[in-house]
Amino acid sequence: MDHNGVKAITHASAFFAPILVPLIVWLLMSDRTVKSMALQALLFHIIMSVLIGISVMFSYIIIGIPFLIVFGLMGIYYPIKGIIYSLSGRRFHYPFLGGV
């Protein structure tokens, strides 16, 4: 069975429930590729949340502002890329996570 819609919603959850949706998909789905993708999305969203939080703290001493911009753009770009790949049926791996 093709689960492109579930994959796309999991990637799109970055904009409305970045931790909750991938966690639910990871726990409830039985398909190995969907579980792997949901785990990647979950880890990516957690890592990006931590990096953006650290950047916000460092923005008070100016050095965090460039990091905040870069991590913010990554947090927008990669979920959109994942949605596009999922809808076209292609495999997608988040950066710095590989094939978790």
C-alpha positions in Angstrom: 0.0 0.0 0.0 1.2 3.5 -0.9 1.4 5.9 2.1 2.4 9.1 0.3 -0.4 11.1 2.0 0.7 10.0 5.5 4.3 10.9 4.6 3.3 14.3 3.3 1.3 15.1 6.4 4.1 14.0 8.6 6.5 16.4 6.8 3.9 19.2 6.8 3.4 18.8 10.5 6.5 21.0 10.9 4.1 23.9 10.5 1.4 22.9 13.0 2.5 20.0 15.3 6.2 19.2 14.7 6.7 16.7 17.5 3.2 15.2 18.0 2.3 14.1 14.4 5.6 12.3 13.7 5.4 10.6 17.1 1.8 9.4 16.5 2.7 8.2 12.9 5.8 6.4 14.3 3.8 4.7 17.0 0.7 3.7 14.9 2.0 2.8 11.4 3.2 -0.7 10.7 4.9 0.0 7.4 8.7 0.1 7.9 9.4 2.9 5.5 6.7 5.1 7.0 8.0 4.4 10.5 11.6 5.3 9.4 10.5 8.5 7.8 8.4 9.5 10.8 11.3 8.8 13.1 13.6 11.0 10.9 11.0 13.8 10.9 10.6 13.5 14.7 14.4 13.7 15.3 14.8 16.5 12.8 12.1 18.6 14.5 13.6 18.0 17.9 17.1 18.9 16.8 15.9 22.0 14.9 13.9 23.1 18.1 17.0 22.8 20.2 19.2 24.6 17.6 16.7 27.4 17.2 16.4 27.7 21.0 20.2 27.9 21.4 20.3 30.5 18.6 17.7 32.6 20.3 19.7 32.6 23.5 22.9 33.6 21.6 21.0 36.3 19.7 21.3 38.5 22.7 25.1 38.7 22.1 24.6 39.1 18.3 26.3 35.9 17.3 23.1 33.9 17.3 21.2 35.9 14.7 22.9 34.3 11.7 22.4 30.9 13.1 18.7 31.7 13.9 18.3 32.7 10.2 20.0 29.6 8.9 18.2 27.2 11.2 14.9 28.9 10.6 15.3 28.5 6.9 16.3 24.9 7.2 13.2 24.3 9.4 11.0 25.6 6.5 12.9 24.3 3.5 13.4 20.6 4.4 9.8 19.9 5.4 8.6 21.4 2.1 11.2 19.3 0.2 10.0 16.3 2.1 6.4 17.0 1.2 7.3 17.3 -2.5 9.3 14.1 -2.5 6.6 12.2 -0.6 3.9 13.3 -3.0 6.0 12.3 -6.0 6.8 8.9 -4.4 10.5 9.5 -4.0 12.6 8.7 -0.8 13.7 11.6 1.3 16.2 11.7 4.1 16.6 14.7 6.4 20.1 16.2 6.6 22.4 15.1 9.3 20.1 12.1 10.1 20.8 9.9 7.1 18.7 6.7 7.0 17.6 6.4 10.6 
